[in-house]
Amino acid sequence: MIKEGKTKEYEIREYFSLNLKWYRFNRGYTQEKLAELSNLTPKYVSDLERGKFSPSLAKIGALAKALDIEPYLLLKPDHIDDAEKLAKRINSRIQKSVL
């Protein structure tokens, strides 16, 4: 869950990183595959998923196109009931795919 006192920019970046992971996992893409499809580097995709950077609109567009979704879905917080629940679902899905 987003903590009180964090800036709006931080909140948007956190939602973006969670959404990016969620849609990537739903497509069954690795970070490398998403990077290839969006003409970015795997390290940059990893950094975005960790909330290290705020991407440009062009990069959001490229990622959305690669994921076959509308760009606004990567920024939209209201379809996530709770960011912590989403993070747990993603981590659970990762663990299941590793086993």
C-alpha positions in Angstrom: 0.0 0.0 0.0 1.2 3.5 -0.7 2.3 5.2 2.5 1.0 8.6 3.6 3.3 11.5 3.0 4.7 10.2 -0.3 4.6 12.5 -3.3 2.1 12.1 -6.1 5.0 11.5 -8.5 6.2 8.6 -6.3 2.6 7.2 -6.2 2.4 7.3 -10.0 5.8 5.7 -10.3 4.8 2.9 -7.8 1.5 2.2 -9.7 3.4 2.2 -13.0 6.0 -0.3 -11.8 3.3 -2.6 -10.4 1.2 -2.3 -13.5 4.2 -3.0 -15.7 5.0 -6.1 -13.8 1.4 -7.3 -13.8 0.8 -6.9 -17.5 4.2 -8.4 -18.3 3.4 -11.5 -16.2 -0.1 -11.7 -17.7 1.5 -11.8 -21.2 4.0 -14.4 -20.1 6.9 -12.1 -21.1 10.3 -12.0 -19.5 11.9 -8.7 -18.9 14.2 -9.5 -21.8 11.2 -10.2 -24.1 9.4 -7.0 -23.2 12.6 -5.0 -23.6 13.1 -6.5 -27.1 9.5 -5.8 -28.1 9.6 -2.2 -26.8 13.1 -1.5 -28.1 14.5 -0.9 -24.6 17.2 -2.6 -22.6 16.3 -5.4 -20.1 18.1 -3.4 -17.4 15.9 -0.4 -18.0 12.7 -2.5 -17.9 14.0 -4.0 -14.6 14.7 -0.5 -13.2 11.2 0.6 -14.2 9.6 -2.4 -12.5 11.6 -1.5 -9.3 10.3 2.1 -9.5 13.8 3.5 -10.0 12.8 5.8 -12.9 9.9 7.7 -14.3 9.6 6.8 -18.0 8.9 9.3 -20.8 5.6 9.3 -22.6 7.3 7.7 -25.6 8.6 4.8 -23.5 5.2 4.3 -21.9 3.7 4.2 -25.4 6.3 1.7 -26.5 5.8 -0.6 -23.5 2.0 -0.4 -23.9 2.3 -1.3 -27.6 4.5 -4.2 -26.7 2.0 -5.4 -24.1 -0.9 -4.8 -26.4 -2.7 -2.5 -24.0 -3.7 1.2 -23.9 -0.9 3.3 -22.3 -3.2 4.8 -19.6 -3.5 1.3 -18.1 0.1 1.5 -17.0 -0.6 4.6 -14.9 -4.1 3.8 -13.7 -4.3 3.1 -9.9 -8.0 2.5 -9.5 -8.1 -1.0 -11.0 -5.7 -2.1 -8.3 -7.6 -2.7 -5.0 -4.5 -2.5 -3.0 -0.9 -2.2 -4.2 0.4 -4.6 -1.5 -2.1 -7.3 -2.6 -1.1 -6.9 -6.2 2.6 -7.2 -5.2 1.9 -10.4 -3.3 0.0 -11.9 -6.2 2.9 -11.1 -8.5 5.4 -12.6 -6.1 3.2 -15.7 -5.7 2.9 -16.1 -9.4 6.7 -15.8 -9.8 7.3 -18.4 -7.1 4.8 -20.8 -8.8 6.5 -20.4 -12.2 10.0 -21.0 -10.7 8.8 -24.3 -9.0 
